[in-house]
Amino acid sequence: MNTIQSKDSLPESHIRVIMMQILLTMDLFKNKNVVHRDIKLENVLIKSIDDSAQYEVRVADFGLACITPHDEYLYNKCGSPGYIAPEVFTGEGYSYKADLFSVGCVFYNLLTGLFLFRAENAEQCLRLNAECDVSGISLNLSHLSEHCQELLMWLLEADPEDRPTAKEALHHDWFQEDKDVIKELLQQNKCLKQQVTVNKSIKVNM
């Protein structure tokens, strides 16, 4: 976050490159039945933040990750305050879409240089996180394109049934310029057969 805040702002086009890699990684996780459960900005390793828009993005720290061979619901309440999907707090079960909410939180970090739920302490942050009222964030998004704002709010849907999968998010109009590349990389994800080792970072090559 300090790196993001040290810049005036990352151009939207650069953030699109970063988000495309994060979402492709999430799609790979879904294909391998991996739920990360601790997606946050600190666990998204971004190499070469500069003016060239050449980024290598890795998702790291699989200490809370688990494999759900049959897409079964998970019930353990875990994650980092400010990034936890609201359904995790209910005790009624959650799935891989909880990670997509966390990706939305990271997306908001990148777009604004702010945390989605700002609080004085972890307890207050968890309360705001569970309430998941994001109705006021539009004030911080006015400089962004309509498609960008649409995708962000879609990822931050409180109801996981209304939240996109990674693949659906990648088919959003915000990624229209990259649709051919995305189609090819999604196919690579589908065909990828090697096992995911959950104690190492995962990288999508672009």
N, C-alpha and C positions, 0 to 999 in steps of 0.2 A: 504493500500500500504506500510506503514511503516513496518508492520509485515512481509510482503512478502520480502521487501528489506533487512530486518534485517537478513534474512537467506541467505546462499550462493545461494540457489535456492531450490524450491520445486521439489522433484523427479517427473518425468513425470507420474509415476504410481499413485502418490498421487493426482496430478492434474486431472487425469482421473476420480478418485472417486468423486472429487468436481464437475467436469463438468457434470458427469452423473446425479448428483442430480439437478444441475441447469437446465439441459435440460429436465429432467423429470418434473420439476416444470413448465417449459415453455409449455410442452405438456399438462399439466393439465390446464394451463391458456387458451390454445387454445380450449380445450374441453369445457371450461366454457365461451368462448367468451370474455375473459379478455385480454386487451392490457395494459401492465404496463406503458410503455412510459418513464420510468426513470431507466432502468437497468444500474447499474454502480457498480464498485467494492465496494463503500461505502454502497451500498444497498444489498450486498451479505454478510450475516452474517455467518461466518465460525467458528464453535466451535471446540476447541481441535486441534490446529495445533501443531502436535508433530510427532514423528517418527513412530507412530503405524498405520498411514493411516486410523484411525477411525475419520471420520468427520461427523458433523451434519451441514447441510447447509440450511439456510433459505433465502428467498428473502423478503425484507422488503420495507417499504415506498411506499404506494399506493396513494400518494397525487395527482399524475397525471394520475392514472389508470382510465380506462373506460371500460364499457361493450358494445360490438357490437353484438347484438342478431342475426344479419343477415350477419355478417362478412363485414359490410359496411366499406367503406374507411373513414379515419379520415383526417382532414385538419389542425387542430391547430398545429402550430410549437412549440414544447416543448421538454424538455429533458435536459440533462447535456452536456455541451461542451466536445467534445472528445468521446462521446458515442452515438451520434445521427446518425441514419441511413441516408444515403445521400438522399433518396427519400423524407424525411420529409422536406427538404429545397426547393424542387421543387414547392410545392403548388399544385401538381397534385394528392395528396392523398397517403395514406399509410395504411398498415394493420399490423397484428400481426407479420409479418416477419421483421418489423422494430426492434422489440425486439430481434430477432435473431442476427441482426448485432451488437446490444449492447452487447449481450452475447459473440460474437466474440471478442469485445474490452476487455471484462473482461478476456476472455481466454488468450489474448495476455498479459494482466497485470500479470496473474498468471505464465505464461511461462517465461516471461522476466524480471519482476519487473519494467517494463517501461510503460508509457502511449503511446497509439498508435499514437496520434497526440500531439506532444510536442511543446509548444508555450510559449511565454513570457506573454501573457495575454489572457483573454477569447475571445476577438474579433478575435485575430489571430487564436486561437484554433478552433473557429467556422468556419473560412474561410477554414482552412486545413481540417476540418471535412466535410464540404460541397464538397470540391474538391475530397476527398476520394482517394488520391493517396497512395496506400499501397505497391507500387512496390519495395520500398527499405527496407522493413522490413525483408527480407530473411536473411540479414546479421546478424540479432539477433536470428535466428532460427536454425543455423547450428548444434547445439548440440542436436536437437530434432529428433525423428524418422520421417520417411517419411510420415507415416499415420497421425501423429500428425500435421505436417505442412499442409498436404492436407486438413484436417478438418478445421483448422484455416482459411486458405485462402477461403474455401467454405463459411464459416460463414461471412466472410468479403467481399463477392461479392457485388459490388456496385449496381447491378441490382437485385432487390428482386425476380424476376422470376428465377434467377440463384442461389439464396440462398436457403438452405435447410429449411424445417420445422424442428421442434425439433425432431420429430419422425424419419425423414430421417437422421438427424445428429446422432441420437443414433444407427442407423443401419450401421453407417460407420465402416470400418474395424478397426479403432482405438479402438473400444469398443468390439472387437471380443471375448476377454476373458470373458466378462460379458454378452454375448448375451442372455443367458438363464434367468438371473436375470432381465435384461432389458425387455425382452419379458413379463415376469410376471408382472412387475411394470407398463408397458404400458397398460396391460390389466386391472390392478387395476384402473389406471387413467380413462380408458374408462368406467368402471362400476361405478365409483364414482358418487354418486347422490347428495351429500349434497351441499348446496350453498357455493360459495366462498364469504367470507366477505372481501371486498377489503381494509378495513382499518386495517387489521392485517397481520402479516407475514405469509407466506405459507411455510410449511415444507413437504418434502417427506421423509417418514421413510424408512430406508434401513436396 
